[in-house]
Every structure is written in structure tokens, then in C-alpha cells.
Amino acid sequence: MYLVIPVFLAIYLGHKLTVGRSEPWLFEPAMVNLVSGVEEVNADAEMWDRMERIRTKEKGEPSRVWKISLPWE
């Protein structure tokens, strides 16, 4: 019935016992590059904000119910 759960556990445990043994579960922020690509992400976010402002100017502000019912839009 719940075939996915044992399959997931088998794959996860197999990975942890073989390849993932030396990999940490979490990385320290000092070990991760959190700086490169920030400009691109900010530019992308600004583009989406501009598109949202243009859309709301054209169509008007959607109702609160519409915003809550379609959070993925």
C-alpha cells in the first residue's frame, strides 16, 4: 500500500551507508559561498517585482480572497 516509504528509506539508508557517509548533514555558513550570484538573484527579484507592478496596474489590485486562494501565482 505505502510502497514509496520503504523504497525511500532503502535508497536513503543505502546512500548514507555508501556514498553519503563522509558528507555532513548540514554545512556551516563559513564553508558555503553565500556571496557569488547575489547580484543575479537580486536582479531577477527586481524583474519579477516590476512585472507584478505592471500586472497590477493593468488588471487592478486582486481581491484578498484571490491572493490567498492562489499563493503560487
N, C-alpha and C positions, 0 to 999 in steps of 0.2 A: 504494500500500500504506500508506504513512505520510502520509496526506493532511493530518493535523492539524498536523504540524510546519511545512510550508511555509505553510499558512494562518495559523498563529500568527505566524510570522516576518513575513509580509506585513502583517498587522494591526499588529504591534508596530512595525515599521520605518515604516509609514505614519503611525502615531500620533507616533512620535518625530520624523519629518521635518515634521510639520504642527503639531498642537496641542501636543504634549509637548516642543517644542523649548525653551521657556522654563521648563519645570518641572524642578526639580532631582531627581536620583535619590534622594537622602536629605535629610532635613531635620535641622537642628541642634536639639537638645533645647530650647535657649533660644527657638527660633521656634515651638515647639509647645506648646499648652496641655495640660499634664500634670496639672493640679490639679482643674479642674472635673469633677464627676461621680464623684469618687473615693468619696464617701460612699455613693452609689448602688451602685457596684461592690462596696464592702465589705459593704453590707447584703445584696446578692444572694449574695455568697460565704458570709456567715454563715447565710443561709436554707438554702443547699444543704448546708452543714455540719450544721445542725440536722436536716435531712431525712435525711441519711446516718446520723447517730447514732440517730435514731428507727428507721430501717430495720434497722440492725444490732442494735438491742435486740429488735425484733420477730422477725427471722429468725435472729439469731445471726451471729457473725462468719463470713464466707465463707472457704473454704479458700484457701490461697496460689495453688494452680493456677487456681482460678476467677478470682481477682483478676488474675492475669497473662494469662489467656486472654481476658478481656473488659475491656480497659482503657477502652473507650468507655462503659461502663455508669456 
